[in-house]
Amino acid sequence: MNRFRIATIIALVASCLSILGVCLGGLSNGGMFSETVMLLGGAVGLVSYLFAGLWTAIKMVIGLAFIGFSIGPFPINIVIGLATCMYAALAFVFIPIIPVLRARRA
């Protein structure tokens, strides 16, 4: 089994755990179990980047941050770019299937 297939399976499990944690949090008004499931999904997502997709995720975050920096006039674009970078990094930690599949394709 090659590393891209292992990374894809791990990233799929991590994405499912993160989405399940969000759904459980919405249904039960938060709670320790939903936060634990979401934290476990994030940790497993970071493990999937050990096999494949870390560099792709970093390039995607930088690309999205560059789009954020190019929107708006000078003083505001710094705030927009940093916020875009932060939210993109969080999205790729909790939903790692997107960069892993893109790394597998490349």
Backbone as XML, in Angstrom:
<?xml version="1.0"?>
<chain id="A" units="angstrom">
  <residue number="1" name="MET">
    <atom name="N" x="0.857" y="-1.174" z="0.000"/>
    <atom name="CA" x="0.000" y="0.000" z="0.000"/>
    <atom name="C" x="0.901" y="1.234" z="0.000"/>
  </residue>
  <residue number="2" name="ASN">
    <atom name="N" x="0.677" y="2.125" z="-0.938"/>
    <atom name="CA" x="1.549" y="3.289" z="-1.008"/>
    <atom name="C" x="1.093" y="4.367" z="-0.026"/>
  </residue>
  <residue number="3" name="ARG">
    <atom name="N" x="1.941" y="5.342" z="0.146"/>
    <atom name="CA" x="1.691" y="6.358" z="1.174"/>
    <atom name="C" x="0.511" y="7.256" z="0.842"/>
  </residue>
  <residue number="4" name="PHE">
    <atom name="N" x="0.213" y="7.478" z="-0.429"/>
    <atom name="CA" x="-0.929" y="8.323" z="-0.785"/>
    <atom name="C" x="-2.251" y="7.645" z="-0.433"/>
  </residue>
  <residue number="5" name="ARG">
    <atom name="N" x="-2.303" y="6.337" z="-0.617"/>
    <atom name="CA" x="-3.530" y="5.619" z="-0.255"/>
    <atom name="C" x="-3.737" y="5.614" z="1.261"/>
  </residue>
  <residue number="6" name="ILE">
    <atom name="N" x="-2.659" y="5.401" z="2.011"/>
    <atom name="CA" x="-2.746" y="5.441" z="3.479"/>
    <atom name="C" x="-3.165" y="6.833" z="3.935"/>
  </residue>
  <residue number="7" name="ALA">
    <atom name="N" x="-2.558" y="7.869" z="3.357"/>
    <atom name="CA" x="-2.899" y="9.245" z="3.728"/>
    <atom name="C" x="-4.343" y="9.568" z="3.387"/>
  </residue>
  <residue number="8" name="THR">
    <atom name="N" x="-4.840" y="9.046" z="2.259"/>
    <atom name="CA" x="-6.224" y="9.296" z="1.870"/>
    <atom name="C" x="-7.191" y="8.658" z="2.858"/>
  </residue>
  <residue number="9" name="ILE">
    <atom name="N" x="-6.916" y="7.436" z="3.280"/>
    <atom name="CA" x="-7.784" y="6.752" z="4.237"/>
    <atom name="C" x="-7.779" y="7.477" z="5.578"/>
  </residue>
  <residue number="10" name="ILE">
    <atom name="N" x="-6.591" y="7.856" z="6.042"/>
    <atom name="CA" x="-6.495" y="8.562" z="7.331"/>
    <atom name="C" x="-7.177" y="9.922" z="7.248"/>
  </residue>
  <residue number="11" name="ALA">
    <atom name="N" x="-6.994" y="10.633" z="6.141"/>
    <atom name="CA" x="-7.615" y="11.955" z="5.971"/>
    <atom name="C" x="-9.135" y="11.838" z="5.889"/>
  </residue>
  <residue number="12" name="LEU">
    <atom name="N" x="-9.630" y="10.787" z="5.271"/>
    <atom name="CA" x="-11.076" y="10.579" z="5.201"/>
    <atom name="C" x="-11.662" y="10.328" z="6.587"/>
  </residue>
  <residue number="13" name="VAL">
    <atom name="N" x="-10.979" y="9.525" z="7.387"/>
    <atom name="CA" x="-11.427" y="9.276" z="8.764"/>
    <atom name="C" x="-11.387" y="10.569" z="9.573"/>
  </residue>
  <residue number="14" name="ALA">
    <atom name="N" x="-10.317" y="11.347" z="9.411"/>
    <atom name="CA" x="-10.186" y="12.601" z="10.157"/>
    <atom name="C" x="-11.273" y="13.595" z="9.766"/>
  </residue>
  <residue number="15" name="SER">
    <atom name="N" x="-11.566" y="13.689" z="8.470"/>
    <atom name="CA" x="-12.616" y="14.605" z="8.027"/>
    <atom name="C" x="-13.977" y="14.181" z="8.566"/>
  </residue>
  <residue number="16" name="CYS">
    <atom name="N" x="-14.244" y="12.872" z="8.547"/>
    <atom name="CA" x="-15.516" y="12.374" z="9.091"/>
    <atom name="C" x="-15.627" y="12.645" z="10.581"/>
  </residue>
  <residue number="17" name="LEU">
    <atom name="N" x="-14.534" y="12.451" z="11.328"/>
    <atom name="CA" x="-14.567" y="12.724" z="12.764"/>
    <atom name="C" x="-14.798" y="14.208" z="13.044"/>
  </residue>
  <residue number="18" name="SER">
    <atom name="N" x="-14.159" y="15.074" z="12.283"/>
    <atom name="CA" x="-14.335" y="16.512" z="12.492"/>
    <atom name="C" x="-15.756" y="16.954" z="12.180"/>
  </residue>
  <residue number="19" name="ILE">
    <atom name="N" x="-16.300" y="16.457" z="11.079"/>
    <atom name="CA" x="-17.673" y="16.816" z="10.715"/>
    <atom name="C" x="-18.659" y="16.241" z="11.725"/>
  </residue>
  <residue number="20" name="LEU">
    <atom name="N" x="-18.403" y="15.021" z="12.192"/>
    <atom name="CA" x="-19.261" y="14.418" z="13.220"/>
    <atom name="C" x="-19.213" y="15.220" z="14.516"/>
  </residue>
  <residue number="21" name="GLY">
    <atom name="N" x="-18.031" y="15.697" z="14.887"/>
    <atom name="CA" x="-17.909" y="16.522" z="16.085"/>
    <atom name="C" x="-18.675" y="17.824" z="15.982"/>
  </residue>
  <residue number="22" name="VAL">
    <atom name="N" x="-18.640" y="18.441" z="14.806"/>
    <atom name="CA" x="-19.395" y="19.683" z="14.598"/>
    <atom name="C" x="-20.892" y="19.407" z="14.668"/>
  </residue>
  <residue number="23" name="CYS">
    <atom name="N" x="-21.332" y="18.328" z="14.033"/>
    <atom name="CA" x="-22.767" y="17.995" z="14.053"/>
    <atom name="C" x="-23.248" y="17.646" z="15.452"/>
  </residue>
  <residue number="24" name="LEU">
    <atom name="N" x="-22.457" y="16.892" z="16.202"/>
    <atom name="CA" x="-22.840" y="16.561" z="17.573"/>
    <atom name="C" x="-22.868" y="17.801" z="18.452"/>
  </residue>
  <residue number="25" name="GLY">
    <atom name="N" x="-21.943" y="18.726" z="18.213"/>
    <atom name="CA" x="-21.935" y="19.969" z="18.973"/>
    <atom name="C" x="-23.154" y="20.820" z="18.685"/>
  </residue>
  <residue number="26" name="GLY">
    <atom name="N" x="-23.608" y="20.805" z="17.445"/>
    <atom name="CA" x="-24.802" y="21.568" z="17.089"/>
    <atom name="C" x="-26.072" y="20.950" z="17.632"/>
  </residue>
  <residue number="27" name="LEU">
    <atom name="N" x="-26.109" y="19.630" z="17.706"/>
    <atom name="CA" x="-27.308" y="18.955" z="18.188"/>
    <atom name="C" x="-27.441" y="19.000" z="19.704"/>
  </residue>
  <residue number="28" name="SER">
    <atom name="N" x="-26.307" y="18.948" z="20.399"/>
    <atom name="CA" x="-26.377" y="18.851" z="21.858"/>
    <atom name="C" x="-25.925" y="20.116" z="22.570"/>
  </residue>
  <residue number="29" name="ASN">
    <atom name="N" x="-25.892" y="21.234" z="21.859"/>
    <atom name="CA" x="-25.456" y="22.517" z="22.435"/>
    <atom name="C" x="-24.070" y="22.409" z="23.060"/>
  </residue>
  <residue number="30" name="GLY">
    <atom name="N" x="-23.154" y="21.865" z="22.325"/>
    <atom name="CA" x="-21.786" y="21.709" z="22.815"/>
    <atom name="C" x="-21.679" y="20.465" z="23.663"/>
  </residue>
  <residue number="31" name="GLY">
    <atom name="N" x="-20.663" y="20.372" z="24.430"/>
    <atom name="CA" x="-20.482" y="19.220" z="25.289"/>
    <atom name="C" x="-19.092" y="18.647" z="25.117"/>
  </residue>
  <residue number="32" name="MET">
    <atom name="N" x="-18.703" y="17.874" z="26.102"/>
    <atom name="CA" x="-17.360" y="17.330" z="26.133"/>
    <atom name="C" x="-17.156" y="16.267" z="25.052"/>
  </residue>
  <residue number="33" name="PHE">
    <atom name="N" x="-18.172" y="15.464" z="24.773"/>
    <atom name="CA" x="-18.016" y="14.392" z="23.799"/>
    <atom name="C" x="-17.793" y="14.942" z="22.390"/>
  </residue>
  <residue number="34" name="SER">
    <atom name="N" x="-18.566" y="15.949" z="21.999"/>
    <atom name="CA" x="-18.407" y="16.510" z="20.657"/>
    <atom name="C" x="-17.062" y="17.211" z="20.505"/>
  </residue>
  <residue number="35" name="GLU">
    <atom name="N" x="-16.600" y="17.867" z="21.551"/>
    <atom name="CA" x="-15.294" y="18.523" z="21.492"/>
    <atom name="C" x="-14.173" y="17.501" z="21.410"/>
  </residue>
  <residue number="36" name="THR">
    <atom name="N" x="-14.337" y="16.376" z="22.094"/>
    <atom name="CA" x="-13.331" y="15.323" z="22.047"/>
    <atom name="C" x="-13.272" y="14.691" z="20.661"/>
  </residue>
  <residue number="37" name="VAL">
    <atom name="N" x="-14.426" y="14.455" z="20.057"/>
    <atom name="CA" x="-14.461" y="13.875" z="18.716"/>
    <atom name="C" x="-13.818" y="14.825" z="17.717"/>
  </residue>
  <residue number="38" name="MET">
    <atom name="N" x="-14.091" y="16.094" z="17.834"/>
    <atom name="CA" x="-13.512" y="17.075" z="16.907"/>
    <atom name="C" x="-12.001" y="17.209" z="17.122"/>
  </residue>
  <residue number="39" name="LEU">
    <atom name="N" x="-11.549" y="17.172" z="18.367"/>
    <atom name="CA" x="-10.123" y="17.227" z="18.665"/>
    <atom name="C" x="-9.413" y="15.988" z="18.127"/>
  </residue>
  <residue number="40" name="LEU">
    <atom name="N" x="-10.057" y="14.841" z="18.258"/>
    <atom name="CA" x="-9.489" y="13.609" z="17.721"/>
    <atom name="C" x="-9.396" y="13.679" z="16.199"/>
  </residue>
  <residue number="41" name="GLY">
    <atom name="N" x="-10.408" y="14.254" z="15.559"/>
    <atom name="CA" x="-10.369" y="14.438" z="14.111"/>
    <atom name="C" x="-9.239" y="15.353" z="13.677"/>
  </residue>
  <residue number="42" name="GLY">
    <atom name="N" x="-9.003" y="16.421" z="14.426"/>
    <atom name="CA" x="-7.887" y="17.320" z="14.101"/>
    <atom name="C" x="-6.534" y="16.654" z="14.279"/>
  </residue>
  <residue number="43" name="ALA">
    <atom name="N" x="-6.394" y="15.863" z="15.338"/>
    <atom name="CA" x="-5.125" y="15.167" z="15.579"/>
    <atom name="C" x="-4.861" y="14.119" z="14.504"/>
  </residue>
  <residue number="44" name="VAL">
    <atom name="N" x="-5.896" y="13.378" z="14.134"/>
    <atom name="CA" x="-5.740" y="12.377" z="13.074"/>
    <atom name="C" x="-5.472" y="13.068" z="11.737"/>
  </residue>
  <residue number="45" name="GLY">
    <atom name="N" x="-6.058" y="14.235" z="11.535"/>
    <atom name="CA" x="-5.787" y="14.997" z="10.318"/>
    <atom name="C" x="-4.326" y="15.413" z="10.214"/>
  </residue>
  <residue number="46" name="LEU">
    <atom name="N" x="-3.746" y="15.805" z="11.330"/>
    <atom name="CA" x="-2.325" y="16.152" z="11.316"/>
    <atom name="C" x="-1.460" y="14.927" z="11.056"/>
  </residue>
  <residue number="47" name="VAL">
    <atom name="N" x="-1.893" y="13.764" z="11.534"/>
    <atom name="CA" x="-1.153" y="12.529" z="11.260"/>
    <atom name="C" x="-1.209" y="12.201" z="9.775"/>
  </residue>
  <residue number="48" name="SER">
    <atom name="N" x="-2.328" y="12.468" z="9.128"/>
    <atom name="CA" x="-2.422" y="12.175" z="7.693"/>
    <atom name="C" x="-1.443" y="13.011" z="6.888"/>
  </residue>
  <residue number="49" name="TYR">
    <atom name="N" x="-1.100" y="14.197" z="7.375"/>
    <atom name="CA" x="-0.130" y="15.028" z="6.671"/>
    <atom name="C" x="1.288" y="14.469" z="6.770"/>
  </residue>
  <residue number="50" name="LEU">
    <atom name="N" x="1.536" y="13.577" z="7.708"/>
    <atom name="CA" x="2.852" y="12.947" z="7.777"/>
    <atom name="C" x="3.090" y="12.031" z="6.577"/>
  </residue>
  <residue number="51" name="PHE">
    <atom name="N" x="2.025" y="11.445" z="6.057"/>
    <atom name="CA" x="2.159" y="10.538" z="4.920"/>
    <atom name="C" x="2.180" y="11.293" z="3.597"/>
  </residue>
  <residue number="52" name="ALA">
    <atom name="N" x="1.305" y="12.251" z="3.435"/>
    <atom name="CA" x="1.272" y="12.996" z="2.167"/>
    <atom name="C" x="0.407" y="14.233" z="2.324"/>
  </residue>
  <residue number="53" name="GLY">
    <atom name="N" x="0.740" y="15.273" z="1.606"/>
    <atom name="CA" x="-0.122" y="16.431" z="1.514"/>
    <atom name="C" x="0.253" y="17.631" z="2.348"/>
  </residue>
  <residue number="54" name="LEU">
    <atom name="N" x="1.289" y="17.553" z="3.169"/>
    <atom name="CA" x="1.625" y="18.707" z="4.015"/>
    <atom name="C" x="2.079" y="19.892" z="3.162"/>
  </residue>
  <residue number="55" name="TRP">
    <atom name="N" x="2.975" y="19.649" z="2.208"/>
    <atom name="CA" x="3.457" y="20.745" z="1.383"/>
    <atom name="C" x="2.334" y="21.310" z="0.527"/>
  </residue>
  <residue number="56" name="THR">
    <atom name="N" x="1.452" y="20.450" z="0.062"/>
    <atom name="CA" x="0.305" y="20.916" z="-0.715"/>
    <atom name="C" x="-0.602" y="21.782" z="0.141"/>
  </residue>
  <residue number="57" name="ALA">
    <atom name="N" x="-0.833" y="21.396" z="1.389"/>
    <atom name="CA" x="-1.673" y="22.188" z="2.289"/>
    <atom name="C" x="-1.039" y="23.545" z="2.571"/>
  </residue>
  <residue number="58" name="ILE">
    <atom name="N" x="0.263" y="23.567" z="2.763"/>
    <atom name="CA" x="0.951" y="24.838" z="3.016"/>
    <atom name="C" x="0.839" y="25.755" z="1.801"/>
  </residue>
  <residue number="59" name="LYS">
    <atom name="N" x="1.023" y="25.190" z="0.603"/>
    <atom name="CA" x="0.895" y="26.001" z="-0.619"/>
    <atom name="C" x="-0.531" y="26.511" z="-0.794"/>
  </residue>
  <residue number="60" name="MET">
    <atom name="N" x="-1.525" y="25.696" z="-0.440"/>
    <atom name="CA" x="-2.911" y="26.141" z="-0.570"/>
    <atom name="C" x="-3.229" y="27.254" z="0.423"/>
  </residue>
  <residue number="61" name="VAL">
    <atom name="N" x="-2.719" y="27.158" z="1.647"/>
    <atom name="CA" x="-2.933" y="28.215" z="2.641"/>
    <atom name="C" x="-2.280" y="29.510" z="2.190"/>
  </residue>
  <residue number="62" name="ILE">
    <atom name="N" x="-1.068" y="29.419" z="1.664"/>
    <atom name="CA" x="-0.379" y="30.619" z="1.193"/>
    <atom name="C" x="-1.119" y="31.233" z="0.004"/>
  </residue>
  <residue number="63" name="GLY">
    <atom name="N" x="-1.632" y="30.392" z="-0.876"/>
    <atom name="CA" x="-2.395" y="30.901" z="-2.018"/>
    <atom name="C" x="-3.671" y="31.608" z="-1.595"/>
  </residue>
  <residue number="64" name="LEU">
    <atom name="N" x="-4.374" y="31.019" z="-0.626"/>
    <atom name="CA" x="-5.584" y="31.678" z="-0.134"/>
    <atom name="C" x="-5.263" y="32.972" z="0.606"/>
  </residue>
  <residue number="65" name="ALA">
    <atom name="N" x="-4.160" y="32.970" z="1.360"/>
    <atom name="CA" x="-3.761" y="34.202" z="2.053"/>
    <atom name="C" x="-3.377" y="35.285" z="1.047"/>
  </residue>
  <residue number="66" name="PHE">
    <atom name="N" x="-2.750" y="34.903" z="-0.058"/>
    <atom name="CA" x="-2.406" y="35.883" z="-1.084"/>
    <atom name="C" x="-3.660" y="36.489" z="-1.706"/>
  </residue>
  <residue number="67" name="ILE">
    <atom name="N" x="-4.681" y="35.670" z="-1.902"/>
    <atom name="CA" x="-5.956" y="36.202" z="-2.404"/>
    <atom name="C" x="-6.539" y="37.184" z="-1.392"/>
  </residue>
  <residue number="68" name="GLY">
    <atom name="N" x="-6.448" y="36.848" z="-0.101"/>
    <atom name="CA" x="-6.929" y="37.761" z="0.935"/>
    <atom name="C" x="-6.145" y="39.059" z="0.977"/>
  </residue>
  <residue number="69" name="PHE">
    <atom name="N" x="-4.828" y="38.984" z="0.738"/>
    <atom name="CA" x="-4.013" y="40.195" z="0.723"/>
    <atom name="C" x="-4.314" y="41.079" z="-0.479"/>
  </residue>
  <residue number="70" name="SER">
    <atom name="N" x="-4.759" y="40.486" z="-1.572"/>
    <atom name="CA" x="-5.003" y="41.287" z="-2.771"/>
    <atom name="C" x="-6.403" y="41.898" z="-2.808"/>
  </residue>
  <residue number="71" name="ILE">
    <atom name="N" x="-7.236" y="41.595" z="-1.819"/>
    <atom name="CA" x="-8.584" y="42.169" z="-1.755"/>
    <atom name="C" x="-8.529" y="43.416" z="-0.873"/>
  </residue>
  <residue number="72" name="GLY">
    <atom name="N" x="-9.074" y="44.482" z="-1.342"/>
    <atom name="CA" x="-9.220" y="45.686" z="-0.523"/>
    <atom name="C" x="-8.037" y="46.615" z="-0.582"/>
  </residue>
  <residue number="73" name="PRO">
    <atom name="N" x="-8.214" y="47.819" z="-0.015"/>
    <atom name="CA" x="-7.141" y="48.814" z="0.018"/>
    <atom name="C" x="-6.082" y="48.455" z="1.062"/>
  </residue>
  <residue number="74" name="PHE">
    <atom name="N" x="-5.009" y="49.250" z="1.097"/>
    <atom name="CA" x="-3.821" y="48.904" z="1.865"/>
    <atom name="C" x="-4.037" y="48.582" z="3.341"/>
  </residue>
  <residue number="75" name="PRO">
    <atom name="N" x="-4.577" y="49.397" z="4.166"/>
    <atom name="CA" x="-4.560" y="49.018" z="5.586"/>
    <atom name="C" x="-5.459" y="47.818" z="5.886"/>
  </residue>
  <residue number="76" name="ILE">
    <atom name="N" x="-6.505" y="47.659" z="5.121"/>
    <atom name="CA" x="-7.459" y="46.587" z="5.414"/>
    <atom name="C" x="-6.973" y="45.259" z="4.864"/>
  </residue>
  <residue number="77" name="ASN">
    <atom name="N" x="-6.180" y="45.276" z="3.799"/>
    <atom name="CA" x="-5.777" y="44.017" z="3.198"/>
    <atom name="C" x="-4.881" y="43.189" z="4.111"/>
  </residue>
  <residue number="78" name="ILE">
    <atom name="N" x="-4.159" y="43.819" z="5.010"/>
    <atom name="CA" x="-3.329" y="43.082" z="5.958"/>
    <atom name="C" x="-4.208" y="42.262" z="6.897"/>
  </residue>
  <residue number="79" name="VAL">
    <atom name="N" x="-5.246" y="42.871" z="7.411"/>
    <atom name="CA" x="-6.159" y="42.165" z="8.320"/>
    <atom name="C" x="-6.897" y="41.045" z="7.580"/>
  </residue>
  <residue number="80" name="ILE">
    <atom name="N" x="-7.352" y="41.334" z="6.371"/>
    <atom name="CA" x="-8.065" y="40.330" z="5.580"/>
    <atom name="C" x="-7.141" y="39.167" z="5.234"/>
  </residue>
  <residue number="81" name="GLY">
    <atom name="N" x="-5.917" y="39.453" z="4.861"/>
    <atom name="CA" x="-4.961" y="38.398" z="4.514"/>
    <atom name="C" x="-4.606" y="37.519" z="5.692"/>
  </residue>
  <residue number="82" name="LEU">
    <atom name="N" x="-4.384" y="38.128" z="6.855"/>
    <atom name="CA" x="-4.064" y="37.337" z="8.044"/>
    <atom name="C" x="-5.248" y="36.500" z="8.504"/>
  </residue>
  <residue number="83" name="ALA">
    <atom name="N" x="-6.445" y="37.065" z="8.426"/>
    <atom name="CA" x="-7.639" y="36.299" z="8.799"/>
    <atom name="C" x="-7.867" y="35.143" z="7.828"/>
  </residue>
  <residue number="84" name="THR">
    <atom name="N" x="-7.647" y="35.383" z="6.542"/>
    <atom name="CA" x="-7.791" y="34.319" z="5.556"/>
    <atom name="C" x="-6.784" y="33.211" z="5.792"/>
  </residue>
  <residue number="85" name="CYS">
    <atom name="N" x="-5.564" y="33.570" z="6.112"/>
    <atom name="CA" x="-4.526" y="32.588" z="6.398"/>
    <atom name="C" x="-4.885" y="31.751" z="7.626"/>
  </residue>
  <residue number="86" name="MET">
    <atom name="N" x="-5.378" y="32.394" z="8.664"/>
    <atom name="CA" x="-5.727" y="31.692" z="9.894"/>
    <atom name="C" x="-6.880" y="30.720" z="9.669"/>
  </residue>
  <residue number="87" name="TYR">
    <atom name="N" x="-7.935" y="31.185" z="9.002"/>
    <atom name="CA" x="-9.096" y="30.322" z="8.784"/>
    <atom name="C" x="-8.792" y="29.207" z="7.789"/>
  </residue>
  <residue number="88" name="ALA">
    <atom name="N" x="-7.946" y="29.468" z="6.819"/>
    <atom name="CA" x="-7.569" y="28.415" z="5.871"/>
    <atom name="C" x="-6.746" y="27.337" z="6.567"/>
  </residue>
  <residue number="89" name="ALA">
    <atom name="N" x="-5.833" y="27.743" z="7.438"/>
    <atom name="CA" x="-5.040" y="26.758" z="8.179"/>
    <atom name="C" x="-5.934" y="25.908" z="9.083"/>
  </residue>
  <residue number="90" name="LEU">
    <atom name="N" x="-6.901" y="26.535" z="9.745"/>
    <atom name="CA" x="-7.828" y="25.760" z="10.575"/>
    <atom name="C" x="-8.672" y="24.806" z="9.738"/>
  </residue>
  <residue number="91" name="ALA">
    <atom name="N" x="-9.088" y="25.258" z="8.580"/>
    <atom name="CA" x="-9.892" y="24.397" z="7.714"/>
    <atom name="C" x="-9.083" y="23.202" z="7.240"/>
  </residue>
  <residue number="92" name="PHE">
    <atom name="N" x="-7.824" y="23.404" z="6.923"/>
    <atom name="CA" x="-7.026" y="22.293" z="6.442"/>
    <atom name="C" x="-6.577" y="21.366" z="7.563"/>
  </residue>
  <residue number="93" name="VAL">
    <atom name="N" x="-6.606" y="21.813" z="8.807"/>
    <atom name="CA" x="-6.338" y="20.897" z="9.926"/>
    <atom name="C" x="-7.537" y="19.998" z="10.157"/>
  </residue>
  <residue number="94" name="PHE">
    <atom name="N" x="-8.738" y="20.560" z="10.099"/>
    <atom name="CA" x="-9.921" y="19.783" z="10.427"/>
    <atom name="C" x="-10.550" y="19.083" z="9.223"/>
  </residue>
  <residue number="95" name="ILE">
    <atom name="N" x="-10.221" y="19.485" z="8.007"/>
    <atom name="CA" x="-10.714" y="18.802" z="6.809"/>
    <atom name="C" x="-9.506" y="18.533" z="5.903"/>
  </residue>
  <residue number="96" name="PRO">
    <atom name="N" x="-8.697" y="17.530" z="6.243"/>
    <atom name="CA" x="-7.451" y="17.301" z="5.499"/>
    <atom name="C" x="-7.626" y="16.537" z="4.190"/>
  </residue>
  <residue number="97" name="ILE">
    <atom name="N" x="-8.819" y="16.106" z="3.866"/>
    <atom name="CA" x="-9.008" y="15.299" z="2.661"/>
    <atom name="C" x="-8.738" y="16.117" z="1.393"/>
  </residue>
  <residue number="98" name="ILE">
    <atom name="N" x="-8.987" y="17.408" z="1.435"/>
    <atom name="CA" x="-8.808" y="18.243" z="0.243"/>
    <atom name="C" x="-7.326" y="18.339" z="-0.164"/>
  </residue>
  <residue number="99" name="PRO">
    <atom name="N" x="-6.405" y="18.724" z="0.732"/>
    <atom name="CA" x="-4.990" y="18.773" z="0.318"/>
    <atom name="C" x="-4.392" y="17.400" z="0.029"/>
  </residue>
  <residue number="100" name="VAL">
    <atom name="N" x="-4.854" y="16.372" z="0.734"/>
    <atom name="CA" x="-4.297" y="15.036" z="0.497"/>
    <atom name="C" x="-4.703" y="14.533" z="-0.889"/>
  </residue>
  <residue number="101" name="LEU">
    <atom name="N" x="-5.957" y="14.745" z="-1.271"/>
    <atom name="CA" x="-6.375" y="14.333" z="-2.615"/>
    <atom name="C" x="-5.681" y="15.153" z="-3.698"/>
  </residue>
  <residue number="102" name="ARG">
    <atom name="N" x="-5.455" y="16.415" z="-3.430"/>
    <atom name="CA" x="-4.735" y="17.247" z="-4.406"/>
    <atom name="C" x="-3.272" y="16.799" z="-4.515"/>
  </residue>
  <residue number="103" name="ALA">
    <atom name="N" x="-2.647" y="16.410" z="-3.397"/>
    <atom name="CA" x="-1.280" y="15.900" z="-3.442"/>
    <atom name="C" x="-1.209" y="14.550" z="-4.140"/>
  </residue>
  <residue number="104" name="ARG">
    <atom name="N" x="-2.247" y="13.760" z="-3.976"/>
    <atom name="CA" x="-2.297" y="12.465" z="-4.642"/>
    <atom name="C" x="-2.418" y="12.635" z="-6.153"/>
  </residue>
  <residue number="105" name="ARG">
    <atom name="N" x="-3.174" y="13.634" z="-6.570"/>
    <atom name="CA" x="-3.379" y="13.896" z="-8.001"/>
    <atom name="C" x="-2.107" y="14.449" z="-8.638"/>
  </residue>
  <residue number="106" name="ALA">
    <atom name="N" x="-1.354" y="15.240" z="-7.910"/>
    <atom name="CA" x="-0.165" y="15.897" z="-8.476"/>
    <atom name="C" x="1.022" y="14.951" z="-8.595"/>
  </residue>
</chain>
